[in-house]
Amino acid sequence: MAGSGANKEGPSLICRNVRVGKRRTSLRMEPYIWDSLREICEREDLTINEICTQIDQRRGQANLTASIRVFIVSYFRNAMELLASPGESGPAVFRKALDDAIPLEE
């Protein structure tokens, strides 16, 4: 649309190197996704490398970047559920988010 200010190419992606286990890889994600991942790291006292490694260990054949995005959504959904029912005690938000977003294959 002319004059709407919309970027035809969509949001810009930021490429960053992370260490997943013992290997280094590059991830291209939107700035908002990187910010969300960083916020989770601060809340959970984990590094981006540690979170990416845990996600990688569970994702099976799924794409790592897609798995990270799903984990982020799951993390914040679980956080909101805990806020909505503060009297309930349950698993940590991080662990529940991993379990919901990327269940271990049995």
Secondary structure as a PSIPRED ss2 file (coil, helix, strand):
# PSIPRED VFORMAT (PSIPRED V4.0)

   1 M C   1.000  0.000  0.000
   2 A C   1.000  0.000  0.000
   3 G C   1.000  0.000  0.000
   4 S C   1.000  0.000  0.000
   5 G C   1.000  0.000  0.000
   6 A C   1.000  0.000  0.000
   7 N C   1.000  0.000  0.000
   8 K C   1.000  0.000  0.000
   9 E C   1.000  0.000  0.000
  10 G C   1.000  0.000  0.000
  11 P C   1.000  0.000  0.000
  12 S C   1.000  0.000  0.000
  13 L C   1.000  0.000  0.000
  14 I E   0.000  0.000  1.000
  15 C E   0.000  0.000  1.000
  16 R E   0.000  0.000  1.000
  17 N E   0.000  0.000  1.000
  18 V E   0.000  0.000  1.000
  19 R E   0.000  0.000  1.000
  20 V E   0.000  0.000  1.000
  21 G C   1.000  0.000  0.000
  22 K C   1.000  0.000  0.000
  23 R E   0.000  0.000  1.000
  24 R E   0.000  0.000  1.000
  25 T E   0.000  0.000  1.000
  26 S E   0.000  0.000  1.000
  27 L E   0.000  0.000  1.000
  28 R E   0.000  0.000  1.000
  29 M E   0.000  0.000  1.000
  30 E C   1.000  0.000  0.000
  31 P H   0.000  1.000  0.000
  32 Y H   0.000  1.000  0.000
  33 I H   0.000  1.000  0.000
  34 W H   0.000  1.000  0.000
  35 D H   0.000  1.000  0.000
  36 S H   0.000  1.000  0.000
  37 L H   0.000  1.000  0.000
  38 R H   0.000  1.000  0.000
  39 E H   0.000  1.000  0.000
  40 I H   0.000  1.000  0.000
  41 C H   0.000  1.000  0.000
  42 E H   0.000  1.000  0.000
  43 R H   0.000  1.000  0.000
  44 E H   0.000  1.000  0.000
  45 D C   1.000  0.000  0.000
  46 L C   1.000  0.000  0.000
  47 T C   1.000  0.000  0.000
  48 I H   0.000  1.000  0.000
  49 N H   0.000  1.000  0.000
  50 E H   0.000  1.000  0.000
  51 I H   0.000  1.000  0.000
  52 C H   0.000  1.000  0.000
  53 T H   0.000  1.000  0.000
  54 Q H   0.000  1.000  0.000
  55 I H   0.000  1.000  0.000
  56 D H   0.000  1.000  0.000
  57 Q H   0.000  1.000  0.000
  58 R H   0.000  1.000  0.000
  59 R C   1.000  0.000  0.000
  60 G C   1.000  0.000  0.000
  61 Q C   1.000  0.000  0.000
  62 A C   1.000  0.000  0.000
  63 N C   1.000  0.000  0.000
  64 L H   0.000  1.000  0.000
  65 T H   0.000  1.000  0.000
  66 A H   0.000  1.000  0.000
  67 S H   0.000  1.000  0.000
  68 I H   0.000  1.000  0.000
  69 R H   0.000  1.000  0.000
  70 V H   0.000  1.000  0.000
  71 F H   0.000  1.000  0.000
  72 I H   0.000  1.000  0.000
  73 V H   0.000  1.000  0.000
  74 S H   0.000  1.000  0.000
  75 Y H   0.000  1.000  0.000
  76 F H   0.000  1.000  0.000
  77 R H   0.000  1.000  0.000
  78 N H   0.000  1.000  0.000
  79 A H   0.000  1.000  0.000
  80 M H   0.000  1.000  0.000
  81 E H   0.000  1.000  0.000
  82 L H   0.000  1.000  0.000
  83 L H   0.000  1.000  0.000
  84 A H   0.000  1.000  0.000
  85 S C   1.000  0.000  0.000
  86 P C   1.000  0.000  0.000
  87 G C   1.000  0.000  0.000
  88 E C   1.000  0.000  0.000
  89 S C   1.000  0.000  0.000
  90 G C   1.000  0.000  0.000
  91 P C   1.000  0.000  0.000
  92 A C   1.000  0.000  0.000
  93 V H   0.000  1.000  0.000
  94 F H   0.000  1.000  0.000
  95 R H   0.000  1.000  0.000
  96 K H   0.000  1.000  0.000
  97 A H   0.000  1.000  0.000
  98 L H   0.000  1.000  0.000
  99 D H   0.000  1.000  0.000
 100 D H   0.000  1.000  0.000
 101 A H   0.000  1.000  0.000
 102 I C   1.000  0.000  0.000
 103 P C   1.000  0.000  0.000
 104 L C   1.000  0.000  0.000
 105 E C   1.000  0.000  0.000
 106 E C   1.000  0.000  0.000
